[in-house]
Amino acid sequence: MSIKFERYGKGLAKGMVITLKHVLRPRITTQYPEERLNISRRFRGSDFVWDKDRCTGCATCAKSCLQGNITVVTSAGKENNYVVEEFEIDVGRCISCGLCVEACPYTALHFGLSYEKGTYRRGDLILGRDKLELTPASQPSGYDRPEFEVRLPKQTMLLDRAGRKRQK
């Protein structure tokens, strides 16, 4: 009878030591709506930022999209250039591969840092010019753009307060 108790008692003691170790460590919980964590500087998500001043309408991004999610409609301009009339991205079908951002020769298309783009209707996931344009509120990600990466805040998501990676 004492042999069985030794085996079970030892396991129980080990479990309690682990539990007490985690109970006594400092908390790393953030209050989400009030406090927001910084995601990775090179975040690839469902948010895009488009700079209409840099875009020439070459549609290289649309050609490089594997899913065919990007629509670019242009017309001939006065000075032998293209005028972009329509620019849409269907982020509901986007696989966030980043080929469109990498393919843009004029650095007009970027991933954004916003990760709260949930909607109730599928039609709201098609982003047009008005939702994509570069504004002071929109912040481009540093993915494939090292010049943006140095200006972005350091990552705090998935890190504890001391800057170490969290254990999973």
N, CA, C and O of each residue as an XYZ file, in Angstrom:
672
protein
N       0.815     -1.190      0.000
C       0.000      0.000      0.000
C       0.859      1.254      0.000
O       0.506      2.240     -0.647
N       1.979      1.235      0.712
C       2.839      2.425      0.780
C       3.568      2.660     -0.537
O       3.926      3.800     -0.835
N       3.799      1.629     -1.328
C       4.472      1.783     -2.613
C       3.586      2.575     -3.570
O       4.072      3.465     -4.268
N       2.301      2.262     -3.609
C       1.379      2.981     -4.472
C       1.273      4.446     -4.055
O       1.218      5.334     -4.906
N       1.243      4.695     -2.760
C       1.119      6.071     -2.277
C       2.357      6.889     -2.658
O       2.248      8.071     -2.983
N       3.533      6.254     -2.618
C       4.768      6.944     -3.001
C       4.709      7.378     -4.451
O       5.074      8.511     -4.765
N       4.263      6.515     -5.339
C       4.187      6.863     -6.748
C       3.192      7.993     -6.982
O       3.492      8.953     -7.692
N       2.023      7.879     -6.394
C       0.998      8.887     -6.630
C       1.312     10.185     -5.896
O       1.014     11.262     -6.410
N       1.888     10.112     -4.742
C       2.228     11.309     -3.972
C       3.324     12.123     -4.641
O       3.288     13.353     -4.597
N       4.293     11.467     -5.257
C       5.376     12.158     -5.939
C       4.849     12.929     -7.145
O       5.252     14.071     -7.362
N       3.976     12.344     -7.915
C       3.389     13.017     -9.078
C       2.525     14.199     -8.672
O       2.528     15.239     -9.331
N       1.785     14.030     -7.581
C       0.955     15.108     -7.073
C       1.820     16.286     -6.604
O       1.481     17.446     -6.838
N       2.905     15.983     -5.959
C       3.806     17.039     -5.485
C       4.445     17.780     -6.660
O       4.564     19.005     -6.618
N       4.854     17.066     -7.698
C       5.433     17.718     -8.876
C       4.414     18.639     -9.538
O       4.746     19.754     -9.941
N       3.175     18.170     -9.649
C       2.120     18.988    -10.240
C       1.851     20.243     -9.440
O       1.641     21.309    -10.018
N       1.852     20.139     -8.115
C       1.617     21.299     -7.262
C       2.764     22.302     -7.354
O       2.531     23.510     -7.300
N       4.002     21.818     -7.491
C       5.154     22.724     -7.644
C       5.028     23.527     -8.933
O       5.275     24.733     -8.935
N       4.651     22.883    -10.014
C       4.477     23.581    -11.292
C       3.342     24.595    -11.194
O       3.463     25.716    -11.687
N       2.241     24.200    -10.556
C       1.102     25.109    -10.399
C       1.489     26.332     -9.574
O       1.163     27.455     -9.958
N       2.164     26.143     -8.470
C       2.578     27.273     -7.627
C       3.571     28.179     -8.342
O       3.550     29.396     -8.162
N       4.438     27.585     -9.151
C       5.399     28.401     -9.905
C       4.675     29.351    -10.856
O       5.073     30.510    -10.983
N       3.622     28.884    -11.523
C       2.884     29.719    -12.467
C       1.933     30.687    -11.765
O       1.655     31.763    -12.295
N       1.438     30.329    -10.600
C       0.546     31.225     -9.862
C       1.320     32.426     -9.327
O       0.792     33.538     -9.296
N       2.548     32.214     -8.912
C       3.335     33.273     -8.274
C       4.097     34.167     -9.252
O       4.637     35.193     -8.836
N       4.159     33.815    -10.525
C       4.884     34.677    -11.469
C       4.032     35.903    -11.818
O       2.811     35.860    -11.671
N       4.652     36.985    -12.274
C       3.879     38.192    -12.594
C       2.960     37.966    -13.788
O       3.281     37.208    -14.704
N       1.819     38.634    -13.761
C       0.834     38.474    -14.822
C       1.246     39.266    -16.054
O       1.856     40.331    -15.961
N       0.899     38.720    -17.199
C       1.231     39.395    -18.454
C      -0.017     39.661    -19.282
O       0.067     39.853    -20.495
N      -1.159     39.672    -18.638
C      -2.418     39.902    -19.320
C      -2.568     41.383    -19.656
O      -2.224     42.244    -18.848
N      -3.079     41.675    -20.841
C      -3.376     43.051    -21.213
C      -4.881     43.203    -21.355
O      -5.566     42.265    -21.765
N      -5.388     44.350    -21.026
C      -6.808     44.643    -21.153
C      -7.048     45.109    -22.579
O      -6.779     46.265    -22.905
N      -7.558     44.211    -23.444
C      -7.517     44.394    -24.886
C      -8.092     45.703    -25.444
O      -7.346     46.401    -26.131
N      -9.303     46.083    -25.219
C      -9.722     47.292    -25.950
C      -8.950     48.539    -25.532
O      -8.715     49.431    -26.347
N      -8.559     48.602    -24.269
C      -7.830     49.784    -23.801
C      -6.344     49.706    -24.156
O      -5.759     50.693    -24.602
N      -5.745     48.555    -23.962
C      -4.322     48.348    -24.265
C      -4.208     47.484    -25.510
O      -4.860     46.445    -25.616
N      -3.394     47.908    -26.431
C      -3.170     47.108    -27.639
C      -1.692     46.773    -27.750
O      -0.823     47.609    -27.503
N      -1.435     45.549    -28.122
C      -0.061     45.105    -28.287
C       0.410     45.397    -29.701
O      -0.385     45.404    -30.640
N       1.688     45.634    -29.845
C       2.282     45.865    -31.158
C       2.601     44.522    -31.798
O       3.261     43.669    -31.203
N       2.119     44.356    -33.018
C       2.395     43.116    -33.733
C       3.758     43.226    -34.414
O       4.429     44.254    -34.317
N       4.151     42.184    -35.087
C       5.445     42.152    -35.754
C       5.560     43.264    -36.787
O       4.577     43.626    -37.434
N       6.745     43.791    -36.935
C       6.969     44.869    -37.903
C       6.749     44.395    -39.335
O       6.417     45.191    -40.213
N       6.933     43.110    -39.565
C       6.790     42.553    -40.912
C       5.478     41.782    -41.055
O       5.427     40.754    -41.731
N       4.443     42.273    -40.430
C       3.142     41.605    -40.406
C       2.550     41.495    -41.802
O       2.528     42.467    -42.557
N       2.068     40.294    -42.142
C       1.331     40.068    -43.386
C      -0.071     39.658    -43.004
O      -0.288     38.545    -42.527
N      -1.014     40.537    -43.206
C      -2.387     40.232    -42.829
C      -3.357     40.624    -43.917
O      -2.999     40.698    -45.093
N      -4.581     40.874    -43.518
C      -5.624     41.176    -44.493
C      -5.822     42.676    -44.674
O      -6.852     43.097    -45.199
N      -4.883     43.471    -44.262
C      -4.970     44.916    -44.419
C      -3.932     45.348    -45.454
O      -2.764     44.966    -45.377
N      -4.375     46.145    -46.416
C      -3.471     46.661    -47.435
C      -3.498     48.176    -47.422
O      -4.516     48.788    -47.101
N      -2.378     48.770    -47.773
C      -2.262     50.218    -47.906
C      -1.756     50.486    -49.314
O      -0.760     49.906    -49.746
N      -2.452     51.373    -50.032
C      -2.124     51.663    -51.423
C      -1.835     53.154    -51.564
O      -2.644     53.988    -51.158
N      -0.694     53.484    -52.134
C      -0.303     54.872    -52.351
C      -0.666     55.248    -53.782
O       0.021     54.857    -54.726
N      -1.748     56.008    -53.940
C      -2.253     56.326    -55.284
C      -1.297     57.247    -56.045
O      -1.309     57.253    -57.276
N      -0.476     58.018    -55.345
C       0.459     58.915    -56.013
C       1.617     58.154    -56.660
O       2.140     58.569    -57.694
N       2.009     57.044    -56.049
C       3.122     56.256    -56.583
C       2.669     55.230    -57.624
O       3.480     54.761    -58.422
N       1.388     54.881    -57.620
C       0.869     53.849    -58.521
C       0.766     54.391    -59.942
O       0.219     55.470    -60.173
N       1.304     53.619    -60.894
C       1.267     54.020    -62.299
C       0.228     53.255    -63.098
O       0.004     53.548    -64.272
N      -0.413     52.267    -62.464
C      -1.416     51.479    -63.174
C      -0.821     50.375    -64.020
O      -1.472     49.902    -64.952
N       0.390     49.952    -63.724
C       1.045     48.915    -64.527
C       0.415     47.538    -64.329
O       0.592     46.655    -65.169
N      -0.315     47.343    -63.233
C      -1.015     46.098    -62.902
C      -0.073     44.918    -62.703
O      -0.473     43.771    -62.902
N       1.155     45.178    -62.320
C       2.079     44.093    -62.015
C       1.608     43.326    -60.790
O       1.776     42.110    -60.704
N       1.017     44.046    -59.844
C       0.496     43.381    -58.642
C      -0.637     42.423    -59.007
O      -0.710     41.320    -58.465
N      -1.508     42.824    -59.905
C      -2.624     41.970    -60.322
C      -2.121     40.746    -61.090
O      -2.679     39.656    -60.960
N      -1.084     40.925    -61.876
C      -0.529     39.796    -62.634
C       0.168     38.791    -61.728
O       0.175     37.595    -62.020
N       0.748     39.259    -60.640
C       1.487     38.361    -59.760
C       0.599     37.667    -58.734
O       1.052     36.729    -58.078
N      -0.649     38.096    -58.575
C      -1.561     37.497    -57.589
C      -1.975     36.102    -58.046
O      -2.539     35.938    -59.128
N      -1.695     35.109    -57.225
C      -2.016     33.718    -57.564
C      -3.514     33.467    -57.626
O      -3.979     32.662    -58.433
N      -4.262     34.146    -56.785
C      -5.696     33.943    -56.695
C      -6.485     34.813    -57.665
O      -7.658     34.540    -57.916
N      -5.877     35.835    -58.204
C      -6.581     36.764    -59.074
C      -7.489     37.700    -58.296
O      -8.574     38.040    -58.766
N      -7.063     38.119    -57.119
C      -7.878     38.928    -56.226
C      -7.756     40.422    -56.479
O      -8.542     41.192    -55.928
N      -6.823     40.852    -57.273
C      -6.588     42.275    -57.489
C      -7.135     42.674    -58.850
O      -6.852     42.032    -59.862
N      -7.921     43.740    -58.860
C      -8.490     44.275    -60.098
C      -7.977     45.685    -60.292
O      -8.162     46.543    -59.429
N      -7.328     45.931    -61.428
C      -6.836     47.261    -61.764
C      -7.429     47.650    -63.113
O      -7.227     46.958    -64.112
N      -8.158     48.753    -63.136
C      -8.730     49.269    -64.377
C      -8.098     50.632    -64.626
O      -8.135     51.516    -63.770
N      -7.514     50.786    -65.818
C      -6.834     52.040    -66.153
C      -7.389     52.605    -67.456
O      -8.063     51.918    -68.223
N      -7.088     53.851    -67.672
C      -7.413     54.491    -68.943
C      -6.200     55.313    -69.370
O      -5.336     55.639    -68.556
N      -6.150     55.642    -70.659
C      -5.014     56.400    -71.176
C      -5.102     57.845    -70.701
O      -6.160     58.473    -70.742
N      -3.960     58.352    -70.250
C      -3.896     59.739    -69.790
C      -3.467     60.672    -70.904
O      -3.287     60.244    -72.044
N      -3.304     61.935    -70.584
C      -2.942     62.947    -71.575
C      -1.477     62.880    -71.976
O      -1.141     63.126    -73.135
N      -0.616     62.557    -71.049
C       0.831     62.594    -71.297
C       1.422     61.204    -71.475
O       2.486     60.918    -70.926
N       0.765     60.344    -72.220
C       1.247     58.997    -72.504
C       1.460     58.186    -71.222
O       2.458     57.478    -71.088
N       0.528     58.291    -70.293
C       0.587     57.517    -69.061
C      -0.789     56.926    -68.777
O      -1.755     57.222    -69.480
N      -0.874     56.091    -67.748
C      -2.141     55.479    -67.360
C      -2.734     56.235    -66.179
O      -2.013     56.741    -65.319
N      -4.051     56.301    -66.156
C      -4.778     56.855    -65.020
C      -5.544     55.698    -64.390
O      -6.342     55.040    -65.057
N      -5.301     55.451    -63.104
C      -5.960     54.345    -62.407
C      -7.383     54.764    -62.063
O      -7.601     55.696    -61.288
N      -8.343     54.066    -62.648
C      -9.743     54.387    -62.395
C     -10.338     53.488    -61.318
O     -11.193     53.922    -60.547
N      -9.892     52.247    -61.265
C     -10.416     51.311    -60.272
C      -9.273     50.455    -59.756
O      -8.466     49.947    -60.535
N      -9.208     50.299    -58.450
C      -8.210     49.443    -57.812
C      -8.907     48.734    -56.659
O      -9.293     49.372    -55.680
N      -9.070     47.411    -56.769
C      -9.768     46.628    -55.750
C      -8.968     45.385    -55.386
O      -8.299     44.781    -56.225
N      -9.059     45.022    -54.113
C      -8.457     43.789    -53.621
C      -9.521     43.035    -52.833
O     -10.156     43.600    -51.943
N      -9.715     41.768    -53.158
C     -10.645     40.916    -52.417
C      -9.857     40.210    -51.318
O      -9.245     39.170    -51.559
N      -9.872     40.776    -50.109
C      -9.092     40.197    -49.015
C      -9.758     38.959    -48.430
O      -9.137     38.248    -47.641
N     -10.996     38.688    -48.796
C     -11.663     37.463    -48.357
C     -11.061     36.226    -48.989
O     -11.111     35.143    -48.406
N     -10.499     36.371    -50.159
C      -9.858     35.251    -50.859
C      -8.339     35.324    -50.806
O      -7.660     34.398    -51.249
N      -7.803     36.406    -50.270
C      -6.347     36.613    -50.231
C      -5.682     35.604    -49.302
O      -6.182     35.338    -48.209
N      -4.561     35.046    -49.733
C      -3.823     34.093    -48.907
C      -2.615     34.746    -48.246
O      -1.801     34.053    -47.636
N      -2.484     36.053    -48.356
C      -1.418     36.839    -47.715
C      -0.027     36.318    -48.064
O       0.847     36.239    -47.200
N       0.171     35.968    -49.313
C       1.474     35.451    -49.726
C       2.493     36.576    -49.903
O       3.694     36.343    -49.763
N       2.037     37.780    -50.206
C       2.936     38.918    -50.338
C       3.536     39.098    -51.711
O       4.366     39.988    -51.896
N       3.151     38.293    -52.682
C       3.720     38.415    -54.019
C       3.357     39.748    -54.671
O       4.160     40.315    -55.412
N       2.160     40.246    -54.402
C       1.746     41.524    -54.996
C       2.578     42.672    -54.439
O       2.937     43.588    -55.179
N       2.887     42.637    -53.156
C       3.694     43.689    -52.532
C       5.127     43.627    -53.058
O       5.732     44.662    -53.340
N       5.665     42.427    -53.190
C       7.026     42.268    -53.691
C       7.143     42.632    -55.163
O       8.189     43.115    -55.596
N       6.082     42.408    -55.941
C       6.141     42.630    -57.379
C       5.996     44.092    -57.767
O       6.393     44.463    -58.871
N       5.445     44.933    -56.908
C       5.194     46.334    -57.261
C       6.524     47.073    -57.461
O       7.279     47.244    -56.504
N       6.817     47.510    -58.687
C       8.111     48.159    -58.938
C       8.189     49.589    -58.405
O       9.281     50.148    -58.301
N       7.051     50.186    -58.066
C       7.037     51.577    -57.615
C       6.711     51.703    -56.137
O       6.427     52.804    -55.665
N       6.745     50.603    -55.395
C       6.425     50.539    -53.963
C       5.146     51.299    -53.635
O       5.115     52.116    -52.715
N       4.099     51.020    -54.393
C       2.813     51.667    -54.171
C       1.870     50.808    -53.329
O       0.903     51.333    -52.776
N       2.121     49.521    -53.217
C       1.247     48.623    -52.471
C       2.013     48.053    -51.288
O       3.139     47.577    -51.435
N       1.392     48.103    -50.107
C       2.022     47.623    -48.874
C       1.002     46.839    -48.070
O      -0.205     47.036    -48.215
N       1.499     45.945    -47.218
C       0.641     45.367    -46.195
C       0.477     46.415    -45.109
O       1.370     47.234    -44.889
N      -0.664     46.393    -44.428
C      -0.905     47.317    -43.323
C      -0.724     46.625    -41.988
O      -0.605     45.401    -41.926
N      -0.705     47.406    -40.923
C      -0.507     46.850    -39.586
C      -1.810     46.599    -38.830
O      -1.771     46.133    -37.691
N      -2.941     46.891    -39.422
C      -4.210     46.685    -38.738
C      -4.604     45.215    -38.814
O      -4.505     44.593    -39.871
N      -5.045     44.673    -37.704
C      -5.458     43.274    -37.685
C      -6.898     43.103    -37.220
O      -7.307     41.989    -36.894
N      -7.662     44.165    -37.182
C      -9.049     44.098    -36.737
C      -9.982     44.407    -37.906
O     -10.657     45.437    -37.909
N     -10.018     43.539    -38.872
C     -10.798     43.779    -40.084
C     -11.936     42.785    -40.240
O     -12.313     42.468    -41.368
N     -12.493     42.287    -39.155
C     -13.593     41.330    -39.234
C     -14.880     42.007    -39.690
O     -15.181     43.127    -39.275
N     -15.635     41.327    -40.541
C     -16.909     41.849    -41.029
C     -17.960     40.744    -40.969
O     -17.637     39.572    -40.779
N     -19.198     41.132    -41.130
C     -20.295     40.167    -41.139
C     -20.735     39.810    -42.549
O     -21.433     38.814    -42.739
N     -20.346     40.597    -43.536
C     -20.743     40.345    -44.921
C     -19.514     40.148    -45.794
O     -18.522     40.865    -45.659
N     -19.584     39.191    -46.669
C     -18.461     38.886    -47.555
C     -18.172     40.044    -48.508
O     -17.018     40.265    -48.874
N     -19.186     40.773    -48.908
C     -18.996     41.902    -49.813
C     -18.169     43.023    -49.208
O     -17.570     43.813    -49.938
N     -18.129     43.104    -47.879
C     -17.325     44.129    -47.211
C     -15.831     43.816    -47.253
O     -15.012     44.671    -46.915
N     -15.473     42.610    -47.661
C     -14.069     42.218    -47.734
C     -13.410     42.621    -49.047
O     -12.213     42.399    -49.230
N     -14.167     43.204    -49.953
C     -13.589     43.727    -51.186
C     -13.240     45.186    -50.930
O     -14.118     46.035    -50.780
N     -11.947     45.458    -50.884
C     -11.479     46.799    -50.550
C     -11.258     47.607    -51.824
O     -10.497     47.199    -52.702
N     -11.918     48.738    -51.917
C     -11.756     49.634    -53.060
C     -10.751     50.735    -52.759
O     -10.066     50.709    -51.737
N     -10.675     51.697    -53.662
C      -9.715     52.790    -53.532
C      -9.859     53.555    -52.225
O      -8.864     53.919    -51.598
N     -11.101     53.795    -51.818
C     -11.327     54.602    -50.624
C     -10.837     53.920    -49.348
O     -10.414     54.602    -48.415
N     -10.887     52.590    -49.287
C     -10.433     51.866    -48.097
C      -8.943     51.542    -48.138
O      -8.354     51.211    -47.109
N      -8.331     51.634    -49.313
C      -6.927     51.259    -49.460
C      -5.965     52.435    -49.423
O      -4.776     52.244    -49.168
N      -6.444     53.633    -49.667
C      -5.539     54.773    -49.847
C      -4.722     55.062    -48.600
O      -5.188     54.902    -47.472
N      -3.499     55.489    -48.834
C      -2.564     55.821    -47.773
C      -3.008     57.105    -47.092
O      -3.071     58.157    -47.729
N      -3.312     57.029    -45.816
C      -3.706     58.184    -45.023
C      -2.772     58.270    -43.819
O      -2.031     57.326    -43.546
N      -2.796     59.387    -43.096
C      -1.960     59.459    -41.892
C      -2.327     58.411    -40.843
O      -1.476     58.006    -40.051
N      -3.592     57.965    -40.828
C      -4.014     56.956    -39.853
C      -3.549     55.553    -40.240
O      -3.313     54.724    -39.361
N      -3.414     55.270    -41.534
C      -2.979     53.940    -41.964
C      -1.462     53.851    -41.866
O      -0.740     54.787    -42.209
N      -1.007     52.711    -41.394
C       0.422     52.524    -41.197
C       0.886     51.299    -41.979
O       0.438     50.186    -41.705
N       1.782     51.492    -42.953
C       2.245     50.339    -43.723
C       3.183     49.453    -42.913
O       3.938     49.927    -42.064
N       3.117     48.171    -43.194
C       3.977     47.187    -42.545
C       5.379     47.252    -43.147
O       5.575     47.793    -44.235
N       6.334     46.701    -42.436
C       7.706     46.668    -42.912
C       8.015     45.466    -43.780
O       9.172     45.230    -44.125
N       6.971     44.687    -44.144
C       7.198     43.516    -44.982
C       7.718     43.956    -46.346
O       7.051     44.711    -47.053
N       8.891     43.492    -46.711
C       9.558     43.795    -47.969
C       9.879     45.290    -48.120
O      10.210     45.736    -49.218
N       9.787     46.046    -47.065
C      10.100     47.470    -47.096
C      10.939     47.827    -45.863
O      10.388     48.300    -44.869
N      12.248     47.612    -45.906
C      13.082     47.879    -44.733
C      13.107     49.353    -44.331
O      13.399     49.671    -43.178
N      12.807     50.252    -45.262
C      12.802     51.676    -44.907
C      11.645     52.017    -43.970
O      11.738     52.985    -43.216
N      10.556     51.245    -44.001
C       9.441     51.453    -43.079
C       9.692     50.761    -41.743
O       9.228     51.216    -40.698
N      10.424     49.670    -41.794
C      10.599     48.841    -40.608
C      11.310     49.571    -39.471
O      10.994     49.344    -38.304
N      12.249     50.429    -39.788
C      12.999     51.119    -38.738
C      12.137     52.136    -37.997
O      12.454     52.486    -36.860
N      11.058     52.619    -38.606
C      10.190     53.617    -37.974
C       9.054     53.002    -37.166
O       8.351     53.722    -36.457
N       8.860     51.700    -37.255
C       7.742     51.051    -36.570
C       8.118     50.684    -35.135
O       9.293     50.465    -34.841
N       7.118     50.615    -34.229
C       7.415     50.259    -32.837
C       7.821     48.803    -32.706
O       7.475     47.970    -33.544
N       8.559     48.506    -31.646
C       9.002     47.132    -31.405
C       7.819     46.239    -31.057
O       6.821     46.688    -30.493
N       7.953     44.982    -31.401
C       6.889     44.000    -31.182
C       6.725     43.721    -29.696
O       7.710     43.513    -28.987
N       5.476     43.715    -29.219
C       5.179     43.320    -27.842
C       4.262     42.113    -27.794
O       4.173     41.460    -26.755
N       3.579     41.797    -28.881
C       2.712     40.630    -28.903
C       3.575     39.374    -28.916
O       4.577     39.311    -29.628
N       3.188     38.386    -28.137
C       3.901     37.121    -27.957
C       5.226     37.292    -27.226
O       6.061     36.388    -27.247
N       5.432     38.435    -26.579
C       6.605     38.660    -25.745
C       6.116     39.058    -24.363
O       5.082     39.715    -24.231
N       6.854     38.664    -23.332
C       6.481     39.138    -22.012
C       7.090     40.516    -21.778
O       7.773     41.043    -22.655
N       6.859     41.089    -20.642
C       7.274     42.467    -20.366
C       8.790     42.665    -20.430
O       9.252     43.763    -20.740
N       9.563     41.628    -20.143
C      11.012     41.746    -20.168
C      11.582     41.595    -21.573
O      12.789     41.739    -21.766
N      10.726     41.306    -22.564
C      11.185     41.193    -23.937
C      11.555     39.793    -24.358
O      12.087     39.598    -25.451
N      11.284     38.804    -23.509
C      11.583     37.419    -23.866
C      10.371     36.790    -24.530
O       9.237     37.187    -24.262
N      10.604     35.812    -25.394
C       9.486     35.111    -26.038
C       8.736     34.296    -25.013
O       9.326     33.715    -24.101
N       7.405     34.259    -25.177
C       6.582     33.445    -24.288
C       6.700     31.976    -24.644
O       6.872     31.616    -25.808
N       6.607     31.144    -23.640
C       6.610     29.708    -23.862
C       5.210     29.262    -24.241
O       4.232     29.734    -23.662
N       5.103     28.369    -25.196
C       3.770     27.883    -25.613
C       3.453     26.595    -24.931
O       2.383     26.028    -25.149
